[in-house]
């Protein structure tokens, strides 16, 4: 239903049970129906109990805070109307406790011993305070260097998990605010903080090396009380707090958690004061991590060994909650994984990590609990998180009630914005698997996999972000992550391979992995992802806050192209040819990465990296590097134009043209063939606009030839797979695109589903014909294919040059196996709904256009119809 008043009011900050902002939040809403062109909005703002402000604006997105800056803890309400509409509903939020207003001290537990990362216990920090009668409001503000939970008189504060979240802790730290009014009572009160290593100093990455943010945990907390008589009081962490280990005897985000309900509390020791160094405290733009779904197992099977296998039917991110812990002293061991061996037992060997010449690091996700036998005792390991479909439970012959097993699905609580369904059930399943895969990898930051590595690889998110913005509102989630990408940028301008970077490569430029930093397609995320946020959400600030980092990255890449050459070009010519100044070929690139593997004579897959590491490392990847340099430089020019930086726009436009010309000179011949002559090279060249108009048809035809030569299978890798089908369809080869999409043999998306995938695999042959698993079975980047389902199968795409979906195109690309499709996109302008049906020889399109938007409907025969605000329906011959 179309609203007659402005609706969906929001600010550009997150929060748990209520939004919490900085001093100048930006305001956004969606326009009501029938707003006259150029009409303005009245914004009424109430601050506290007595300040009323009214402002006027013509915008409805990212409106700058129009009145005085908020003060710490102030409550605000605001509403909007047009000149002709009634007022909207009120939207309420609170200002956070700003860094300069914190009075509490940083406290740290006085830890004893030198326990290794992955085996350290959680610490309990405890304080007390007395309260007179008459509390009307109690706000708890807290943060930590580590993962924390806060409790007031035993009641947990808030619903957010894994707080304060994953950031680059040397420069960015967020706090959380909770309403604990109901937990505070007159008289004596107790506050407890449960604190564990988390992302701060726990294990990081596939090889489980400790994070390098700092050696000591820390926490900071303030409780602000307001009373009926108007007085206030603050209690916080100080020298009176004590700390020590509790019943969580082991806590690590990667390795797991052990809780011993029989363990006595450790000795209470005075806390250490201000023993840590922390950055200023801020407030996150992103939504929190939460328990978003409870999934009972679809089956619980007992093995001959006595262990049980719980199958939750879905690969996801989360943990298992147990309510049947057995008699006192019963130890239950839970191992988590995503695959079963032929005997039906859990196997995780496909997730082991190995370096050449070194023994593998076994992969283990294990929780343990020792029961006290107390009635109502529940085990919920909230200081860890696991990527899994299965849990293996052992408890030494003690019976287990399957009804006491529940999987908590845990990830960032993203608001869904896009839906898709069509007449082919396989494609619907693929769409669902891609959604699950992304959500499982959205645990505060976008990770590559939720188990083995859990790292925010820039290349993976750069590839998937255009799909993510169609599925969920990722504006705040992505801005939060980009803050870490900027924080981790190396002094010379290179972008770290992943962020937050717990290894702190920026501080260790001489290690080997630093030499593998600064790759095209990965580092380019700092230019391409902010531009995507601007295009999708109209957020100019996403460009402004990343401008300096974008410039430093592009300038480093340009300088590297100018000053270094690949050895193959040195052999060709001792002196560089004129165009080589703009070839980015002399530094490390990951390249296309994980293209489908060739098979050996025995049928096994050949991994080119493992087979010849030196050859792979030194191979010429200048075609990829130069293509991305052209794209990022052009994106920087467009960004400069939006930001009003006219001289920068002209300079980077010229440089982008020079890079494009260099790419054409080096990598494209007069017939439209690329030097690499691979599927990926044609997809990239066509998608990036590197091929001149008169050669595009020939280049696309050659791409089709290569697809046919591969048995009508894809041959692309991480960087170009997402664009393969759109490029084929947009160049007149939609039939070939659908043939590739509907393939069921290696390599193919539907082949994954046929072998039981519920998420997207890292390798196309993630589970082979023998049922053996290889690499990660939850790696979301290949799932970017479902963007094609939205943009082509459904046919809904943003119009070229449009910002924030003010104009869009509906141009379905039907297929004989798909007789209908429907979907929605809830964007900045409101809800767009598209539905089409094949009825005999006609195609019926039904479309809802939100207020303030315009659409162009393109039928398969090429007829174009303009649709304005409201309902559109028309049919034409196919």
Secondary structure, DSSP 8 states (H G I E B T S, - for coil): ---SS-EEEEES--BSSSBEE-TT--EEEE--TT--TT--EEEEEEETTTEEEEEEES--SSB---SS---TT-EEEEEEEESSS-----EEEEE---GGG--S--EE----S---TTS---EEEEEEEEE-S-EEEEEEEEEEESEEEEEETTEE--S-BSBT----TTT-EE-EEEE-GGG--SEEEEEEEEEE-HHHHSEETTTTEE--S-SS-EEEEEEEEEETTS-EEEEE--TT-EEEE-SEEEEETTTEEEEETT------EE-EES-S----EE--SS--EEEEEEEE-SEEEE-TTS-EEEEEEEEEEEEEEES---STT-EEEEEEES-B-TTS-B--GGG-B--TTS--B----EEEEE----TT--EE-TT--EEEEEEEEE-TT----GGGEEEEEEEE---B-EEEEES-HHHHHHHHHHHHHHHHTBSSSB-S-TTTT---BHHHHHHHHHHHHHHB--HHHHHHHHHHHHHT--TTS---SBSS-TT-GGG-TTSHHHHT-S-TTTTTHHHHHHHHHHHHH--HHHHHTTHHHHHHHHHHHHHHHHH---HHHHHH-SS--GGGGG---SS---TT-S----B-TTS-B--HHHH-HHHHHHS--HHHHHHHHHHHHHHHHHHHHHTT-HHHHHHHHHHHHHHHHHHHHHHB-TTS-BSS-SHHHHHHHHHTT-S-HHHHHHHHHHHHHHHHHTTS-----TTTHHHHHHHHHHTT-HHHHHHHHT--SSS-HHHHHHTT-SS--SSTTSB-TTS-B-S-S--GGGGGGHHHIIIIIS-EEE-TT-STTSEEEE----BTTB-EEEEEEEETTEEEEEEEEEETTEEEEEEEE-TT-EEEEE-TTS-EEEE-SEEEEEEEE-
